[in-house]
């Protein structure tokens, strides 16, 4: 029997090609189990319905292709593959839930990822009366239960599924607990990915989440900035760009000199976002970033300059003195 291979879905932002068309840093979860990767086309199969095992293998291959497209910044391919995955996974959502809850470990692991692509409202017509069903809501509970599975791959992929699903009503405590306490790097990576996906789906974080929830996430992400996994540090920094406050600033500042460039980029972007979204913190962030310009490596200096331009919404050039003077004039 051929064993499924384990492939890594590295952060889409590890290289410049990992940024989306707007320049924001993308993120991807840690890993899923699938058969040997083949280059999948973004098309909907017209074949007869496959057995669930074969269907899950195809889903795994499509997710690999989707992750590669995100890594390469191929927005059109990402859109096409997401469309196929959503269409096919929605058709078999009930089977996927059964597999997640009762199937063999391989099927459960792949079903967890597949359920992430079932966030849709569909109309069913069993008796000629139309009914709108929130299919995404049906996936939250089984995925959340699977995050505490004894099988690390199932738990990790359930967190990945929750991140892809991106439902703001998802209870966050189990995810923060996994991020804080799991000894498994893939689980912590996908927990940070899940938090980022759920927060990123919100149109108004202040109203979609309770204050206690935001405090819990903030504290968990601040601890995640010192994680041994660079993907955790990168994604928790990005999450703090959405929920960070004054207390988060020095924690993010510590990551500006991280040994991994993408972590420093994520921290810089998060700081710029905090300062831009919370005007009372703009001066503090500006002074922090400008004060580091002559203290970091040349490649990191460029990253800081990009962050300052984002924060100022204008470009004052490359001279440190101009940025320091500008920052000094901002309210404290």
Protein Blocks (a to p, Z undefined) as FASTA:
>chain_A
ZZddddddddfklpmklpcfkopacdddfbdcddddddddddddfbdcddfklmmmmmmm
mmmmmmmmmmnopaklmmmmmmmmmmmmmmmmmmmmmmmmmmcfklmmmmmmmmmmmgcc
ddddfkopacdddfklmmmmmmmmmmmgfblklmmmmmmmmmmnopaklcfklmmmmmmm
mmbfklmmmmmmmmmmmmmmpmblklmpcfklmmmmmmmmmmmmmpfblklmmmmmmmmm
mmgcfklmmmmmmmmmgfblklmmmmmmmmmmmmmmmmmlmmmmmmmmmmmmmmmcfklm
mmmmmmmmmmnopaebjbfklmmmmmmmpcZZ
